[in-house]
Amino acid sequence: MNIPLSSPYMGEEEIKAVTDVLKTPNLSMGPKIDEFEKKFSDYIGTKYAVGVNSGTSGLHILIRALGIKDNDEVITTPFSFIASSNCMLYERAKPVFVDVDKKTLNIDPCLINEAITKKTKAILPVHAFGQPCDMKPIMEIAEEYNLKVIEDSCEAIGSEYLGKKAGTFGDAAVFAFYPNKQITTGEGGMIVTNDEKIYKLARSLRNQGRSEDMGWLDHKILGYNYRMDEMSAALGIVQLKKIEKIIEMRNNVAQEYNKRLKDVAGVEIPYVDEKTTKMSWFVYVIHINKKKTQEENREFRNKLITDLSDRGISSKPYFTPIHLQPFYREMGFKEGDFPVTEWAGDTGLALPFYTGMKSVEIEYVCNNLKDLINI
């Protein structure tokens, strides 16, 4: 078998939706983006949604929209895709990292207070791998210190924390639709908010700084070309219709993995917190604890990746800590700064995981993993 790490869930309906757009004169800023935004906000439960060309663009827009600028500080997690902290650097603000909880791998609310300074303007929690952060204490801290909250919900569409959807707690949130996400538009993202001011500013910023009542060549503020095209929006409309089915199918894949791997020595399966009342699985990441030291486990994990590849199975580390990326090291970050994040980065192994994954494929992955881990 050749089993990819991820694969989008597509059918004839998606193909038709895109080709129908191609038969019209509206390939950008047409009716499909408006429709997708309305249906997405209805699904998430917010007043407004703004389609953009990536989750990264959405995060950048929100940093701008919330007035975060030179030397301001934003508290976030180093265990994430790099965009969640790069978005601050774009505006010359400073990401202030705090470590993650070892079980959920989300930002540890107990560590946030000690990271707050007079320069702190916001908290940016990341719902890693589809599991919502512990938002109640985070929002209490934000209220106490008058801080804004931007939820990075790029991996968590449909997930719920204490019965409420991820992306509906903070001042605004961002979702993403890269091909490995639960639903995809190829490239693309969505900002959601209940704040009309943020909504209007986000719409302007994504479209070169134009206001709604301005002509095509008139620009009120410095903006960007962060627009989502009509083909992507059409694809998103169809994918969103299937979201609950997709979440259920991905949950079934995760549960089959759990069943096959829960008793394998040297493997820690993913933890789902009791406050996560609905899990929308983004990836399936195990942790390797076969050896005595973290360094030995990292080396063993890396060898597993090579050996699995030789058997036609794609896998990869997930995530490499942000603070240990080369240009973040230049800011003064180093090994030992965030030990839980570094443990997760050294031992995490993402296995093949996608909506249409078959039982026979899961069995093949698990049998080969068991074989290799016991060598």
N, C-alpha and C positions, 0 to 999 in steps of 0.2 A: 504494500500500500504506500501511497504518497499522501500524507495528511498535512494540509496547511495549518498555520497557526490560527488564521481566521478566514472567514469567507462571507460575503454579503448574502442576504436572503432576498432573492429577486425572482420575479416571474413575468409573465406576458403583460400583466396589468401595468407594471412599471415601464416596460418597453413602449407600450402604447401611449402612456401618459407623456413620455418624453417626445416621441415622434409626433404626437398631436400638436405639441408646442412648436415644433420645427416647421409645421405647416402654416403657422401664423406669422404676422410681422412683429410679434412681441417676444423678443428673446431676453430682454432685461427690463426690470421695473414695470412689469405688466400685471395682469390680474391674478396670476398664479402665486406670486409672492404675497399679495394681500390675503388670498385665500389660505395659504399655508400659515401665515402669521395668526390669523383669526382662529383657525382650527387648533393650532399649537397652544395658544393662550387658553383656549377653552379646555384643552386636555390637562394642562398643568394647573389651571385654576388661578391665573393672574389676569389683570385687566389688559395688559399690553404685551406684545411680542414684536421683536424687530429681527428680521432675517439678515444674516451676514454671511460672508464667504468662508468663515472658519470660526472655531471656538476661540482661537488665539485673537482674532480680530475683535470678537465680542468682549473678551477680557480687557483688551487695550481700550476699547471705547468706554467701558465702564470706569476704568481708572481715570480717563479724561473727564467723563461726565460727572464724576464725583469730586472733581477738582483736586485730585491728588497730583502733586507736582514735586519740583526739585527738593530733595532732602526730606520729604515726608516719609514716614515709615508705615509699612503695612505688614501685619503679622500673618504668617502663613506657614505651610509645611514644606520641608525639603524632600518629602516622599511623594512625588507627583511627576507628571509630565512637565517639562521645563517651561512651557508657556505660562503656567500659573504664577511664576515669579518673574519671567522675562517681561511680562506686560507692565510691571512697575518700572523696570529699567528703561523702557521706551520713553517714559516721562521723567527720567532721572530721579525717581523715587527709590526707596531702599526696601528690599524684602528683608524682614526680620523673621528668621526661622525659629520655630519651636518644634521639639521632637513629637513623635507620634505614639499613640497607644499601641502596645505590642500585639494586642489581639485584633483590633479593628483596622490598624494601620492608618487611621485618621488622626488629625491633629488632636493632641491631648489638651483638653480644656483646662486641666489643672496647672499647665505650664504657661498659660497665656498672660495671666496677671503680672508675673515677674518680668515679662518682656515689654510691657507697656511703658512708654516714655512720653515726654511732652510733645514729641514729634509724631507719635502714633496717630494715624488718621482712620485706619480701617483694619478689619480682619478679613482674610480671604481663606475660608475653609474649603478643602477639596474633598468631595465625596469619592474616595478612592475605590476603584474596581466596582462601583455601583452601590457601595454601602454608605448610607448617609452618616455624616458626622453627628456627634452628640450636640445637637443644636440648642437645646434648652439652656445649658450653662453658657454657651457661646453668646447667645442673644442677651442673657442677663449681664454678662461682662460688657458687651457693646453698649447696652443701655446705661450702665453705671458710668462708663467713661465717655459717653457720647461719641461712639465710633460707628462708622459705616460698616456694613457687612455685604461682601460680594461672595455669593456662593458659586464655586466652580462645580457645576453639576454636569460637566461634559460627559462623564461616564455613568450618569445615574438617572437617565430618563425613566420615569415611572416608579422609582424607588420611593418608599415612604418611611418616615420617622415618626413614631407615635401616631400613626394614622394620617399624617400630613405629608404631601409630596415634597421631595427634595426640590429646591429651587423656589420655595414659597416663604422662606423664613426671613431672608435678608432684604436689603434695599433693592437688590437686583440679583439676577443669576444668569449663567450662560450654559447652554447645552451645545453639544457638537455632534456632527454627522459624518465623520470620517468613515471609510469603508469597514473598519473593524468595530464600529459602535453598534448598539442594538438596532437602530435604524440609520440609514445612510442616504445622503444626497450626493455622494461622491466626495466633494468637499463642501463644507457649509457649517453654519452654527446658528444659534438663536438666543437672543437676549430676551429675558422676561422680567417684568417689573409691575408694581402697582402704582408707581410714582409717575405722574404725567410729565413732570419736568425732565426726568431721566429719559423717558420714552421719546419725547420730542427731540431732545439733544442727541440721543443715540441715532435717530433717523437722519438727522442732519449730518452727524459725524461720519456715518457710513457712506454718505453720498456727497462727498467733496465739500461739506460744509454748507450745503444749500438748505434754506428754509422751505417749508411746504408751499409758500406763496411766491417763491422767487422763480425767475426764469432759469433756463438750462445753463446759461453762462454767468449767472449771478451767484456769488458766494458770500455768506455772512461771516463765517468763521473758518479757521483752518480745519479741514476735514480730510477724509481718505476715500479711496475707492475700495470699500469693504462690502460692496453690494453682493447679494445672492442673485444669480441669474434665474430666469424663468424655467429652464429645464430642470435645474436642481430643485426648485420649489415644487414643480409638478411631481418629481420623484418623491419628495418628502411628503406630499399629500397622500400618496398611495401607501407609502411605508407607514405613516402614522395611523392609517386605518387598521393596520395589522399589529399595532404595538402590543396589545394585551396578549395576543396569540404568540408573538415573538418572545415576550417576557416569560410566558408559561413554558414554551419550548426550551428556552435557555435554562430555565430553572430545572427542567427535567434532565438536561445534559449535566448540570452541576450536581444534581442529586445522584445520578448514576456514577459520576466520578467519586463523589463522597462515599458511596456504598462500596466501591471497589478499592478505595485507597485508605479508608479510615483506620484499618488495622495493620497497615504496612509499616514496619519498623523503619525509622529514618525519614518518614514523611509526615509533615504537619499539613492537614487539609485546611481550607479557608474557614475562618470563624465568622459567624453571623450573629451580631448582638441582638439581644431580646428587644431592644428599642427599635430595631429595624423591623417594622411591621410588614414591609413588603420589600423584597430584594429583587432588583433588576440587574442580573449578572452581566458585567461587561467582559471580564476575563476570568479565567480559572487559574489561580496562582497557588502553588504549594510551596512549602519551605522545607529545605533539606537539613536534617539534623543527624545525619548518619555518623559523622566524625566527632572527635573530642573538642576541636576548636573551631571558631568561626572561619578562620582562614582555610582550614582543611575542608570545611563544608563548602566554601566558595570554590575551591579547586575541584572538589568532587562534583559540585553542581555544573561547573563549566565542562567537565569531562562528560557528564550526562548529556549535555546539549549536543556535543559532537557525536556521541555514540547513538543518541536517538536520531540525529540527522542521517547517520549511516543506514538506519533502518527505515528511512522515509518519513520520519516524524519531525515536524518543525516545533521548536521550543525556543525560549529566550529568557534572559533575566528581566525582572520587572519589579520596580524601576531601578535605574542607577541613580543614587541620591543626587539631587540638584546641586547641593553645596560642594560636591566633589567633581563637578564638571570643570574642565580646564579654566574657563574664564571666571568662574565663581571662586576657584582657588586663588586667583589673582586678587580677589577682594579680601583675602585673609582667611577664608574658610579652610578647614583641614580635617583629616581623620580624627575621630574622637569627639568632634563637636556635638554630634547627634547620634548616640550609640544605637538606639532602637532602629532609626532609619537605616543606619549602616548595616545592622544585622539583617534587616529586611532586604536590602539591596544585595547583600552578599549571598543570601540563602534562597531568595525567591526564584521560582521557576514557573513560568507561564506555559501551560500545556495547550495543545490545540483546543479551541473552543469557539463554536459558532452555532447559529440557530438551527441549521439543518443537519447537524452532526448526527450520524447514525450510531446505533448501539454497537455495531460491529467495529466501527472506527474507535469508539471509546474503549472497547475491550482490547483492541490491538495496541493502543497507546498504553493502557494500564498493564497489560501483560509484559510488554517490552520494558516499561519502567521498572516493574518488579524484578524482572530478570536482571537488568543492568544494576539496579541498586543493591542487589544481593551478591554481585560478583566480588 
